Amino acid sequence: MTTLVISAQPAEPSELLRAFRRLLRRRSAVVGGIFVLFFILVAVLAPWISPYDPAATNWSAVRKAPSMAHWMGTDEIGRDVLARMIWGAQASLLAGVVSVTIAVGLGVPIGLLSGYCGGWLDALLQRITDAMLAIPFLILAIALAAFLGPNLTNAMIAIGISTMPIFIRLTRGQVLSVKVEDYVEAARAVGNSHPRIAVRHVFPNVVAPVLVQATLSIATAIIAEASLSFLGLGQQPPAPSWGSMLNVAKNFLSQAPWMASFPGLAICLIVLGFNLLGDGLRDALDPKEN
């Protein structure tokens, strides 16, 4: 007797290539990708391209305006702003990527379990999710960061947990739509176990929307990390962070506006980049939009 096994096929290379070409046809997505790639390269190459030690002080160059010696000026204790900007990119990108990785790693399995199992388990998990979503994202992140302690690692954990409900809801909604498809029913009819069906047949079909949401959530996480650092709950001095640089710069806006201008501009550009890239990915991975 021949046993029929039906499985969800992964995306063919040609399909991925077509999605990539659709992405390249969107100028806004390309611009966003360039911004993101630029800041990634800055963060990775920080030890080699930083002109100064980001923690080195120079009391003879306190709050100096941008010049050939210090392209972005210096801060309140003579540290080079450009060097701190370059090293601060590491903290911001690390916070964005790690926070969203935590959110995806926790939220997607919970959403998959909730949507596939249904019943009382689904009701229980969704009520917990509703309770978390009822609290504003940044307020929840601040509360968790304050409870865990002020440092970058705890800030990333707090942001990740605060972002998790979005992925639970998204994954559950996709699973509820996919699990009633004919190929899932066929896989169930030929005797596949529930874990196998969930992992091999349902999960591959929720990856695309999760990927798009993850890209957009990185931008939100970067803003959240900057906010926590601004409040003293994220990266701790003297380690550089764009948020903590803004926290110090607020006291010198009239005397040294460059201390706030450059970190603020960097946050705007990297957030814009991830948002544009996420919008492009959403359209590229959805053929109906073409």
Phi and psi in degrees as a GROMACS rama.xvg file:
@    title "Ramachandran Plot"
@    xaxis  label "Phi"
@    yaxis  label "Psi"
@TYPE xy
-95.0003  127.341  THR-2
-94.4143  127.241  THR-3
-86.5211  124.373  LEU-4
-118.462  120.838  VAL-5
-110.024  128.186  ILE-6
-134.335  153.025  SER-7
-73.3239  121.778  ALA-8
-80.9606  137.075  GLN-9
-67.0746  162.036  PRO-10
-61.629  132.115  ALA-11
-69.458  152.563  GLU-12
-55.0812  -36.6009  PRO-13
-64.574  -36.447  SER-14
-66.7925  -42.0957  GLU-15
-64.2164  -37.6657  LEU-16
-65.732  -41.2867  LEU-17
-64.6538  -39.2735  ARG-18
-63.8097  -39.2436  ALA-19
-65.3643  -39.172  PHE-20
-67.078  -38.4961  ARG-21
-63.3123  -36.5357  ARG-22
-64.6121  -42.204  LEU-23
-68.0017  -23.2057  LEU-24
-75.8269  -11.6631  ARG-25
-97.5172  108.049  ARG-26
-62.6542  -37.2065  ARG-27
-63.8283  -39.0454  SER-28
-66.7373  -37.2563  ALA-29
-65.3742  -43.1282  VAL-30
-61.01  -44.6897  VAL-31
-60.9226  -41.7056  GLY-32
-63.2663  -36.715  GLY-33
-64.9718  -44.1803  ILE-34
-58.5192  -47.9956  PHE-35
-63.1554  -45.4524  VAL-36
-62.225  -39.2696  LEU-37
-60.0509  -48.3629  PHE-38
-70.3172  -32.0516  PHE-39
-63.5531  -44.3974  ILE-40
-63.9548  -40.2615  LEU-41
-60.2983  -44.8263  VAL-42
-66.1139  -42.102  ALA-43
-69.759  -38.832  VAL-44
-92.6191  9.34315  LEU-45
-50.6378  -44.2712  ALA-46
-62.3656  -23.5039  PRO-47
-100.365  -27.0213  TRP-48
-103.264  -10.3022  ILE-49
-69.3796  125.718  SER-50
-74.0631  -22.2626  PRO-51
-141.795  167.451  TYR-52
-68.8035  124.307  ASP-53
-64.5874  -17.6284  PRO-54
-102.965  -1.43816  ALA-55
-75.9147  128.999  ALA-56
-99.0248  153.725  THR-57
-143.319  99.0001  ASN-58
-70.9036  -12.2107  TRP-59
-88.9004  -1.77244  SER-60
-131.688  45.9949  ALA-61
-78.5611  127.595  VAL-62
50.4925  47.1528  ARG-63
-83.2836  139.64  LYS-64
-66.9742  160.047  ALA-65
-52.4501  136.24  PRO-66
-150.879  -178.287  SER-67
-65.4301  -31.7684  MET-68
-75.6881  -37.0326  ALA-69
-132.113  97.5474  HIS-70
-60.7938  -30.5195  TRP-71
-113.899  16.9276  MET-72
79.7756  -170.35  GLY-73
-127.661  166.435  THR-74
-99.3808  -160.899  ASP-75
-70.8261  -14.878  GLU-76
-124.066  21.5594  ILE-77
83.7867  12.7938  GLY-78
-80.5598  144.04  ARG-79
-70.0523  122.796  ASP-80
-67.527  -38.552  VAL-81
-60.5894  -44.323  LEU-82
-62.2623  -40.9811  ALA-83
-70.4769  -32.5167  ARG-84
-63.6367  -45.1102  MET-85
-63.6602  -47.6264  ILE-86
-71.9217  -29.5877  TRP-87
-66.5358  -24.8345  GLY-88
-61.0157  -33.5373  ALA-89
-62.2984  -45.3344  GLN-90
-64.5857  -42.6974  ALA-91
-67.1192  -47.2341  SER-92
-67.2031  -40.0195  LEU-93
-61.8559  -44.0552  LEU-94
-62.1745  -43.1816  ALA-95
-63.8755  -48.1353  GLY-96
-71.0731  -46.3761  VAL-97
-67.1933  -41.3285  VAL-98
-60.4296  -46.0809  SER-99
-69.5859  -33.9718  VAL-100
-61.7472  -41.6416  THR-101
-62.4081  -45.398  ILE-102
-62.1345  -43.8925  ALA-103
-68.7951  -43.3051  VAL-104
-62.4314  -30.7991  GLY-105
-94.4474  -41.7796  LEU-106
-73.8521  -40.3779  GLY-107
-65.5604  -48.2524  VAL-108
-61.0565  -39.4026  PRO-109
-65.0997  -44.2549  ILE-110
-64.1007  -38.9569  GLY-111
-64.0803  -44.378  LEU-112
-65.1972  -43.4958  LEU-113
-64.1796  -47.7827  SER-114
-69.9406  -36.7574  GLY-115
-78.3253  -41.0628  TYR-116
-77.8833  -40.8055  CYS-117
65.5712  -159.341  GLY-118
65.0402  -148.761  GLY-119
-65.8709  -32.5045  TRP-120
-66.0531  -42.6076  LEU-121
-62.072  -44.113  ASP-122
-62.5191  -42.4398  ALA-123
-64.5913  -48.6034  LEU-124
-64.6713  -36.6234  LEU-125
-72.4131  -31.7599  GLN-126
-68.5845  -38.0874  ARG-127
-64.7331  -42.5328  ILE-128
-62.3139  -42.4712  THR-129
-59.8916  -40.3371  ASP-130
-63.5464  -39.4174  ALA-131
-70.1185  -38.7043  MET-132
-70.8069  -21.8147  LEU-133
-69.4921  -20.7286  ALA-134
-93.0136  128.431  ILE-135
-51.9622  138.89  PRO-136
-51.7116  -51.5862  PHE-137
-68.9314  -34.5913  LEU-138
-64.1212  -43.1874  ILE-139
-64.0042  -41.6214  LEU-140
-64.1801  -41.3745  ALA-141
-63.8357  -43.7699  ILE-142
-62.8034  -44.5827  ALA-143
-67.0683  -41.2012  LEU-144
-65.0965  -39.3636  ALA-145
-66.2991  -37.1064  ALA-146
-69.8332  -40.4501  PHE-147
-78.0202  -30.3254  LEU-148
120.527  148  GLY-149
-80.5801  95.7238  PRO-150
-159.993  168.646  ASN-151
-65.0958  -39.8312  LEU-152
-61.5921  -48.0054  THR-153
-65.6086  -34.0947  ASN-154
-63.5294  -40.6221  ALA-155
-65.6761  -39.9389  MET-156
-63.7149  -44.23  ILE-157
-62.5658  -43.6099  ALA-158
-66.3808  -40.803  ILE-159
-61.5363  -45.2511  GLY-160
-66.2327  -38.1658  ILE-161
-67.9094  -29.8096  SER-162
-83.6959  -21.198  THR-163
-52.9102  -42.6586  MET-164
-57.6139  -30.3788  PRO-165
-62.3582  -42.6184  ILE-166
-74.7428  -30.2142  PHE-167
-62.3033  -50.0074  ILE-168
-62.4909  -45.9315  ARG-169
-62.176  -47.5379  LEU-170
-65.3033  -43.1399  THR-171
-59.71  -44.9017  ARG-172
-61.5656  -41.591  GLY-173
-66.9589  -39.3318  GLN-174
-65.3755  -42.2165  VAL-175
-59.9007  -32.8587  LEU-176
-77.39  -38.9658  SER-177
-79.7255  -35.1363  VAL-178
-68.5825  -12.1889  LYS-179
-99.3962  5.09063  VAL-180
-69.12  158.346  GLU-181
-63.16  -39.1604  ASP-182
-68.1874  -29.3804  TYR-183
-71.0723  -42.3053  VAL-184
-62.3451  -38.4866  GLU-185
-66.6011  -40.9427  ALA-186
-63.1995  -36.531  ALA-187
-69.4915  -36.4848  ARG-188
-68.1625  -32.1794  ALA-189
-87.1355  5.71096  VAL-190
99.0347  13.2989  GLY-191
-65.5691  142.493  ASN-192
-71.6368  159.426  SER-193
-61.3056  -44.1432  HIS-194
-59.6991  -39.3599  PRO-195
-66.092  -42.2131  ARG-196
-62.9113  -43.6325  ILE-197
-64.2301  -42.3085  ALA-198
-83.0382  -42.1161  VAL-199
-90.1515  -26.7167  ARG-200
-113.241  -34.4345  HIS-201
-93.4498  -49.6903  VAL-202
-57.3675  -44.1799  PHE-203
-56.5557  -24.3058  PRO-204
-88.7385  -0.887724  ASN-205
-109.976  0.414179  VAL-206
-66.9418  -43.1332  VAL-207
-59.8142  -52.7921  ALA-208
-63.8951  -32.2413  PRO-209
-66.1223  -39.7583  VAL-210
-62.8282  -42.6317  LEU-211
-63.8925  -46.3546  VAL-212
-64.3862  -35.9593  GLN-213
-62.9156  -41.5188  ALA-214
-62.0611  -43.7556  THR-215
-68.6231  -34.676  LEU-216
-71.0218  -25.862  SER-217
-61.2945  -40.5048  ILE-218
-61.4725  -44.2167  ALA-219
-63.194  -39.7654  THR-220
-65.8841  -35.7412  ALA-221
-65.5288  -42.4533  ILE-222
-63.208  -40.9905  ILE-223
-64.0173  -41.3152  ALA-224
-64.3388  -41.1922  GLU-225
-63.5937  -38.4383  ALA-226
-65.697  -43.7211  SER-227
-65.791  -40.3678  LEU-228
-65.9165  -37.0299  SER-229
-60.9198  -35.2368  PHE-230
-87.3479  0.189772  LEU-231
84.3432  15.7588  GLY-232
-107.789  0.603665  LEU-233
-110.685  -130.431  GLY-234
-57.9584  130.802  GLN-235
-98.3824  140.21  GLN-236
-58.5657  151.174  PRO-237
-86.9904  4.57398  PRO-238
-60.6099  134.697  ALA-239
-77.2576  142.35  PRO-240
-154.142  140.32  SER-241
-60.9986  -37.4065  TRP-242
-65.9789  -44.3846  GLY-243
-68.8929  -30.335  SER-244
-64.9636  -38.9535  MET-245
-66.9909  -35.1497  LEU-246
-60.7696  -43.3282  ASN-247
-72.0784  -40.1583  VAL-248
-65.5346  -23.8739  ALA-249
-62.5003  -22.2665  LYS-250
-83.5983  -8.04362  ASN-251
-131.858  32.049  PHE-252
-62.9058  -35.5367  LEU-253
-82.4309  -35.1031  SER-254
-83.5487  -36.057  GLN-255
-141.614  72.8132  ALA-256
-64.0506  -23.097  PRO-257
-65.4631  -23.086  TRP-258
-64.3288  -29.6959  MET-259
-98.318  -30.5407  ALA-260
-63.6896  -47.0728  SER-261
-70.5759  -45.7073  PHE-262
-61.9119  -40.4823  PRO-263
-62.973  -41.7339  GLY-264
-65.0101  -40.0819  LEU-265
-62.5444  -43.3366  ALA-266
-62.1111  -43.3809  ILE-267
-61.2041  -44.8966  CYS-268
-68.1413  -42.8147  LEU-269
-71.6118  -35.6397  ILE-270
-67.0572  -42.8475  VAL-271
-60.3816  -41.5166  LEU-272
-60.4908  -47.8787  GLY-273
-66.9867  -36.4135  PHE-274
-66.1753  -44.2989  ASN-275
-64.2688  -41.4359  LEU-276
-65.6585  -41.3172  LEU-277
-63.5133  -41.3807  GLY-278
-63.0976  -40.3056  ASP-279
-65.8782  -41.3911  GLY-280
-62.3881  -40.156  LEU-281
-58.9915  -44.432  ARG-282
-72.1012  -38.9844  ASP-283
-68.4635  -33.5116  ALA-284
-87.8833  -2.39805  LEU-285
-117.07  97.0739  ASP-286
-59.3523  -23.5542  PRO-287
-65.8382  -19.4898  LYS-288
-82.6185  -5.38465  GLU-289
